[in-house]
Structure formats: C-alpha cells, structure tokens
C-alpha cells in the first residue's frame, strides 16, 4: 500500500481508540467451517445485529445446514422476514455455495479442511463457486485458525472515509495491510471492534439524515399554514 508507514501509525492509533471505546468482544470459534461459512454469507451485506437475529431464525426453522441447503431461496427470504436486495442476495448465495459444497464434498461438512493445513484449506475455499474475500477470510479467522481480517463494504468505506488507508487500495491490498499491522492473536478482536465502529458510524449518519428530513417537512407545513390564514383574512374583508 502507498504511504504504508503513515497509514500503519493511523491503524495502531485506531486500534487503541477502539479498545478504549468498546468492550472486549467475546471470541467466536465455529467447530465446523460450514457454520462459519453460513454466518459469513449472512453477515457480509447485513449488520452484525441483523445477522445474529437471522441466525436465530434459521436455528428455529431449519433442522440443520443440509435442510437449509435444500430449501428454496424464496423460503429462506421468508424465514429472514424481510424481502429486499440484500436478503435475496443472502438467500441466493446460501443456495449456490451450499450446493457446491455438497457436490464437492458429498455432504455439507467442511471438517476435513482442518486436517489439510491453513494454506491448502484457504485454496480449497477459494475454489468453491460463489465465494469471495470476506467469506473466505471469515471462515479462516473463526474456524481454521487463520490470520485474516474480514472486511465488509461498510468497513472498507469507513477506513477510506476516515483516511485510515489509501483511497485507491482494493480489498486485497487493505486486508493484507491490516494483517501485517494486527497480530494474529488480536485479529478477531480488531475485526469485531472495527466492524462495530463502522456500522455505528452508518447508523449515526442515517439518523442525521432522518432528522434533517423531518425538520424540512415541519418548516414546509408551517409555511402552508401561514398562507391559509392570510387567505381567510382577505375573504373576511
């Protein structure tokens, strides 16, 4: 990454700030990489709180991951309870990726990846149709003891908007840069804290926009009321 020394100092400062502003996140470790895979697909486009809510719905509705695999995308969206571009994308990816896993491994379990070593496991994940950097990195981080920093679009936007990484850097460059700045033992903590901060920032912006819209509407209503009052006075005369 260009100007890496400058950005390295900013990332270390960011990490210190995040640790002081938020509670230490509880580490998540998925026993079967497939469980991590499903969570990654859900949480790639949706917030952490939304993802946790959806996973509870899945747990209550589907018997197991194989039951989720054979379900239609429309049914998955219905279980999620919100039909939009993001949830339809989640449903489509779940159907496509789990189907590929089943065909390749004759089942939905990816436990065998734990026996192959980190590099071969990552290469195997990358070959699965529908996979992307976030999903692969999340599975490596939370199930295969890999040194990775998964990055959602929201997290990347936050880093760029705050000038914490080079504006022209792509996801692979940013991810590689962050893993060089953050030790493997702190990878999950940094990922969760950064994600929390990035999603919190989006929420604050949304609230500000909503407040501004309400203010504008209130002002327009007051102006209309004044005009009506003036008209009545003229009619009376």
Rosetta blueprint (number, residue, H / E / L):
1 X L
2 X L
3 X L
4 X H
5 X H
6 X H
7 X H
8 X H
9 X H
10 X H
11 X H
12 X H
13 X H
14 X H
15 X H
16 X H
17 X H
18 X H
19 X H
20 X H
21 X H
22 X L
23 X L
24 X L
25 X L
26 X L
27 X L
28 X L
29 X L
30 X L
31 X L
32 X L
33 X H
34 X H
35 X H
36 X H
37 X H
38 X H
39 X H
40 X H
41 X H
42 X H
43 X H
44 X L
45 X L
46 X L
47 X L
48 X H
49 X H
50 X H
51 X H
52 X H
53 X H
54 X H
55 X H
56 X H
57 X H
58 X H
59 X H
60 X H
61 X H
62 X L
63 X L
64 X L
65 X H
66 X H
67 X H
68 X H
69 X H
70 X H
71 X L
72 X L
73 X H
74 X H
75 X H
76 X H
77 X H
78 X H
79 X H
80 X H
81 X L
82 X L
83 X L
84 X L
85 X H
86 X H
87 X H
88 X H
89 X H
90 X H
91 X H
92 X H
93 X H
94 X H
95 X H
96 X H
97 X H
98 X H
99 X H
100 X H
101 X H
102 X H
103 X H
104 X H
105 X H
106 X L
107 X L
108 X L
109 X L
110 X L
111 X H
112 X H
113 X H
114 X H
115 X H
116 X L
117 X L
118 X H
119 X H
120 X H
121 X H
122 X H
123 X H
124 X H
125 X H
126 X H
127 X L
128 X L
129 X L
130 X L
131 X L
132 X L
133 X H
134 X H
135 X H
136 X H
137 X H
138 X H
139 X H
140 X H
141 X H
142 X H
143 X H
144 X L
145 X L
146 X L
147 X L
148 X L
149 X L
150 X L
151 X L
152 X L
153 X H
154 X H
155 X H
156 X H
157 X H
158 X H
159 X H
160 X H
161 X H
162 X L
163 X L
164 X L
165 X L
166 X L
167 X L
168 X L
169 X L
170 X L
171 X H
172 X H
173 X H
174 X H
175 X H
176 X H
177 X H
178 X H
179 X H
180 X H
181 X H
182 X L
183 X L
184 X H
185 X H
186 X H
187 X H
188 X H
189 X H
190 X H
191 X H
192 X H
193 X H
194 X H
195 X H
196 X H
197 X H
198 X H
199 X H
200 X H
201 X H
202 X H
203 X H
204 X H
205 X H
206 X H
207 X H
208 X H
209 X H
210 X H
211 X H
212 X H
213 X H
214 X H
215 X H
216 X H
217 X H
218 X H
219 X H
220 X H
221 X H
222 X H
223 X H
224 X H
225 X H
226 X H
227 X H
228 X H
229 X H
230 X H
231 X H
232 X H
233 X H
234 X H
235 X H
236 X H
237 X L
